[in-house]
Amino acid sequence: MKKKTRERLQGSIQDPLNTIQDPLTTPEGHGVSRAGFLRMSGAAALAGAALLTSACSADAGTPDQSAGPRWDAEYDVAVVGSGCGGFTAALTCAQQGLNTVLIEISKTTGGGSSFCGGILYNSAGNTPESYDEWTEHLGSTELGHKYVTESQTWFHWIQDSGLTVVEPRMRTGYLQGVDNFMLAMGDEEGQYTYGCRAFFDSFEEVFAQNKGTLLLETRAEKILTDDEGKVIGLRCKDSSNKALRIAAKAVVIATGGFQGNEELRVRYLGPQADMATIHAVPYCTGNGLKMCEEVGASLAGAMSNFSATIAAAWPAKEFCTLPDDYEQRQYDDEGKYWLYSQHLDFQPANCIYVNVDGLRYEDEDAHIYRLPQATIKQKRSTGIMVMDGPTWDAWQKTPGNFGLPMTVKEQFEKIILPQDKVGGMVYSGDTLEELADKMDASGIATHMVNKENLLHTVAEYNAAIEAGKGPSLEVPRYGEHKPITTPPFYAYPTRPAIYATWGGVQINARSQVLDKNNQPITGLYCCAPTAGGIMREIYSGSIGAAGTTGMWAGNAIVKDITSL
């Protein structure tokens, strides 16, 4: 990776009154136009742009000469959030000459997009027909269809922009017979999540080359509007908790979902959802959604839908759920960090899931995204994997997640089970009765299972499977499976670890935020997953959706601003 061409700003703006005495005069004393001054990048623009406007009140467009400087900085475009959605919107604008600032709450860029498997593609193919088949016609015919057909354009834009990705290739998608064009983050084949940092380092470099300003450790708190409701900027807080007012002709909100907010999880995902956990950066708290609602935005459907991996049940530890833990996350000797290491993506084929009442509640062969959605609605958001010895042994020999250099067995031994790491629990017994008794003896409510119901559930399940009548069960089980009969028996209490929520701010096909009357709010744009409406129930590529909607936003802003 080349040396950075610009030092990133750490969330503070120098006092413009002491830095630049005359904003309309260069240091040599020659006048410059207002437009020319605003094209300056980096610290000078951030410091000097504040003096270009008159004084006014802090949060509106009404003049108030007693309030001090109106703006601390002024830009054409302000983007909040540096994941793939935000970075794409910001870089698209910067590449086409707009003075752009990218605002990030963390010390590090990438957001939820750096907390991923490192693969850029969509799982629904590239046609409306493949999207409809994959989503079982539950997705959006407007936004979803445009997403799958234009995500390819985003992938090619990534290559054309010189970002660090492995050579593209076709990958057979989850939809049988549909090939998907895909890219992998990083500069080495098979890096997966390890490639995320190299990818976002290259994003920073290209953004700097296009004179973009990156403002780290800065929290956006409020979207500012004028008396007519037109968006005119943002109020933020820097790393020292100082208030900053940033003017912008267009604002893009790309702050991720709301999975990190327990109150919103309970409101939208179910009354037990606070006991689930997240597989995401700790800043996905719905702040962007709330800011948009404050200025009149409507919400899209699918507010109860999300996508998740499998994590150890409460009260197991979860990495990076608190900002301090995330900012100090540990790296290995090669500077790589494991973000997938405490989670599992797939359960073994012949296991069953029961709740703490000992009852099955979903076909374990259902769409892989539906099982976590069913689990979060169970008591204490808990689903207990139950399996016999052969199933457990075969599972333990499979590879870990997304290039993790260990087997599932090693993953459990080194990361999931140690008390100084995750502190999850796995139980075993020579009989199902012994297994249930050991879980009850733990005294942990999310691990204690109703023994009588569990024994009845397994007996009924085994009889149906042996008779080839799995679909006739009260909770049907489709596919070919083996009964749970060979000791020892195992149980792993789990909960959903949410990495994306599907409901959010309503947008149109230009990523403009819509109000309660379905009309665009002037100057306000939003990227998935802060924006909702593209997916429902079934995952179709969260990072692909973020980047594609970021591309829509960037192109729309360029057209809207340059046409003024």
Summary of the structure (lengths in Angstrom):
residues: 564
radius of gyration: 25.3
end to end distance: 38.5
largest distance: 90.8
contacts: 2070
relative contact order: 0.16
helix: 32%
strand: 20%
